[in-house]
Protein backbone atom coordinates (compact mmCIF):
# COMPACT_ATOMS: atom_id res chain seq x y z
CA UNK A 1 0.00 0.00 0.00
CA UNK A 2 1.54 3.30 -1.01
CA UNK A 3 0.34 5.45 1.89
CA UNK A 4 1.27 3.03 4.67
CA UNK A 5 5.01 2.85 4.11
CA UNK A 6 6.72 3.97 7.26
CA UNK A 7 10.38 4.85 7.36
CA UNK A 8 12.31 2.09 9.05
CA UNK A 9 14.30 2.98 12.10
CA UNK A 10 17.95 2.25 11.84
CA UNK A 11 19.35 0.53 14.86
CA UNK A 12 22.88 1.43 15.64
CA UNK A 13 25.33 -1.37 16.30
CA UNK A 14 25.65 -0.68 20.01
CA UNK A 15 21.94 -0.97 20.80
CA UNK A 16 21.53 -4.19 18.81
CA UNK A 17 24.62 -5.72 20.40
CA UNK A 18 23.33 -4.69 23.84
CA UNK A 19 20.01 -6.41 23.15
CA UNK A 20 21.76 -9.51 21.85
CA UNK A 21 23.96 -9.63 24.96
CA UNK A 22 20.94 -9.15 27.23
CA UNK A 23 19.09 -11.95 25.42
CA UNK A 24 22.06 -14.33 25.81
CA UNK A 25 22.36 -13.56 29.53
CA UNK A 26 18.61 -13.99 30.05
CA UNK A 27 18.71 -17.31 28.19
CA UNK A 28 21.63 -18.53 30.34
CA UNK A 29 19.87 -17.50 33.55
CA UNK A 30 16.62 -19.20 32.56
CA UNK A 31 18.52 -22.33 31.58
CA UNK A 32 20.19 -22.38 34.97
CA UNK A 33 16.97 -21.83 36.90
CA UNK A 34 15.00 -24.41 34.89
CA UNK A 35 17.40 -27.19 35.90
CA UNK A 36 15.56 -27.86 39.15
CA UNK A 37 11.99 -28.20 37.85
CA UNK A 38 13.06 -30.21 34.82
CA UNK A 39 15.13 -32.66 36.87
CA UNK A 40 12.34 -32.98 39.46
CA UNK A 41 9.79 -33.64 36.70
CA UNK A 42 11.98 -36.32 35.17
CA UNK A 43 12.34 -37.88 38.61
CA UNK A 44 8.57 -37.80 39.09
CA UNK A 45 7.91 -39.58 35.80
CA UNK A 46 10.62 -42.14 36.57
CA UNK A 47 8.89 -42.78 39.90
CA UNK A 48 5.62 -43.35 38.04
CA UNK A 49 7.26 -45.82 35.62
CA UNK A 50 9.41 -47.64 38.18
CA UNK A 51 6.89 -47.37 41.03
CA UNK A 52 9.69 -46.32 43.35
CA UNK A 53 7.70 -43.81 45.42
CA UNK A 54 9.48 -40.49 45.93
CA UNK A 55 13.09 -41.66 45.51
CA UNK A 56 13.65 -40.62 41.88
CA UNK A 57 11.84 -37.35 42.55
CA UNK A 58 14.11 -36.64 45.52
CA UNK A 59 17.23 -37.59 43.52
CA UNK A 60 16.09 -35.44 40.59
CA UNK A 61 15.40 -32.47 42.86
CA UNK A 62 18.83 -32.77 44.50
CA UNK A 63 20.62 -33.11 41.15
CA UNK A 64 18.58 -30.25 39.67
CA UNK A 65 19.33 -28.00 42.64
CA UNK A 66 23.04 -28.77 42.39
CA UNK A 67 23.03 -28.07 38.65
CA UNK A 68 21.16 -24.80 39.23
CA UNK A 69 23.63 -23.62 41.86
CA UNK A 70 26.63 -24.45 39.68
CA UNK A 71 25.11 -22.79 36.61
CA UNK A 72 24.14 -19.63 38.48
CA UNK A 73 27.58 -19.43 40.08
CA UNK A 74 29.27 -19.64 36.68
CA UNK A 75 26.88 -17.06 35.24
CA UNK A 76 27.50 -14.64 38.09
CA UNK A 77 31.27 -15.05 37.75
CA UNK A 78 31.01 -14.35 34.02
CA UNK A 79 28.88 -11.24 34.58
CA UNK A 80 31.23 -10.03 37.31
CA UNK A 81 34.21 -10.45 34.99
CA UNK A 82 32.44 -8.52 32.21
CA UNK A 83 31.51 -5.76 34.63
CA UNK A 84 35.10 -5.51 35.85
CA UNK A 85 36.38 -5.29 32.26
CA UNK A 86 33.94 -2.48 31.44
CA UNK A 87 34.92 -0.65 34.61
CA UNK A 88 38.61 -0.95 33.76
CA UNK A 89 37.95 0.39 30.26
CA UNK A 90 36.19 3.44 31.67
CA UNK A 91 38.81 4.03 34.36
CA UNK A 92 41.30 5.96 32.17
CA UNK A 93 38.49 8.21 30.94
CA UNK A 94 37.42 8.93 34.51
CA UNK A 95 40.97 9.72 35.59
CA UNK A 96 41.42 12.07 32.63
CA UNK A 97 38.16 13.87 33.46
CA UNK A 98 39.24 14.27 37.08
CA UNK A 99 42.62 15.64 35.98
CA UNK A 100 40.91 18.09 33.62
CA UNK A 101 38.65 19.28 36.44
CA UNK A 102 41.56 19.74 38.84
CA UNK A 103 43.52 21.69 36.21
CA UNK A 104 40.44 23.81 35.55
CA UNK A 105 40.15 24.65 39.26
CA UNK A 106 43.80 25.58 39.53
CA UNK A 107 43.76 27.65 36.37
CA UNK A 108 47.15 29.19 35.67
CA UNK A 109 48.20 29.24 39.27
CA UNK A 110 51.43 27.52 40.18
CA UNK A 111 52.19 25.52 43.22
CA UNK A 112 54.02 27.23 46.11
CA UNK A 113 57.14 25.20 45.31
CA UNK A 114 57.29 26.60 41.77
CA UNK A 115 57.01 30.18 43.14
CA UNK A 116 59.96 29.56 45.43
CA UNK A 117 62.09 28.24 42.57
CA UNK A 118 61.40 31.26 40.38
CA UNK A 119 62.44 33.75 43.12
N, C-alpha and C positions, 0 to 999 in steps of 0.2 A: 504494500500500500504506500503510495507516494507521500502522503501527509503524516504518516506515523513513524517515519525514520527518525530515530533519536541519535544524537551524536554519542558515540561510545566513549566512555571514560577510559583514559589511559592510566593504567596502574604503573607506578614507578617500581623499579626493581626492589627497592628496600621494603616497600609495604607487602609485595607479594612474597618475598623471601621471609618476612616476619610471619605472615600467615601460614606459610608452609612449615616453618619451624614450630609455631604454636600447634599446628595440627599434628606434627610428629610427636611432640611432647605429650599432647593430650592422648594420642593413640597409645603411647608407651605406658602412661599412667593407667589408662583403662585396662590395658592388657595385664598390668600388674595386679590391679584390684580384682579383676574377674577371675584370677587364679583360684581363690577360695570357693566361690559359689560353683564354679565348674567342677572342681575336684570333689566337692561335697556331693554334687548331683551325680557324678559318675559313681561315687561310693554308694549312694542311695540305690541306684539302679543295679549295681553289682549285688547289693544286699537282697534286692528283690529276686534276682536270678539265682543266686547261690543260697538263698534263705539263711543268711548268716546273721540275722538280727542287725544290731547297729554297728558291727565291727568294721565293715568296709566304709560306712559313712564316717565313722570316727577317724579311720586312717586317712580317708580322702580329705577330711577337714583339716587334719594336722598337716598333711603334705601341702594342701592348698595354702594354708596360713604361712607355712615356711617359705613356699615359693613367692607369696605376696610380699613378705618381709624382705626377702633377698632382692626381688625386683625393684621394690620401692627404694631400698637402700642404694642400689646401683643408679637408679634414676636421679635420686637426690644428689649423689656424688657427681654425676655428670652435669646436672644443672648448676651445682656449686662451682665446678671447674669452669663452666662457661661464664658464669657471673664474675668470677675472679679474673678471667681473661679480658672481659669487657672493661672491668674496673681498671685493670693495668693499662689498657689501651687509652683510656680517658685520663689517666694520671698525669702524663706529660702536659696535656692541654690544661688541666687544672693548675698545675704548677706554673705554667707560663702565664695564665690569667692572673694568678696571685702575684707573680713578679711584676706584671704590668700595672696592677693596682698599687703595689707598694712604690713603684717608681713614680706613678702619677701623684701619689700623696707627697712624696719627697720633692717633686718638681726638680728644680735645678740646684737645690741646696746640696751642700757637700757635708760630709760627716765631719765632726770636730777634729778628727785626726788629720784629715786632708787640709783643714785650715791651719793647723799647727805646722805642717810641712811647708806650706807656701809662705809662711812668715819668716 
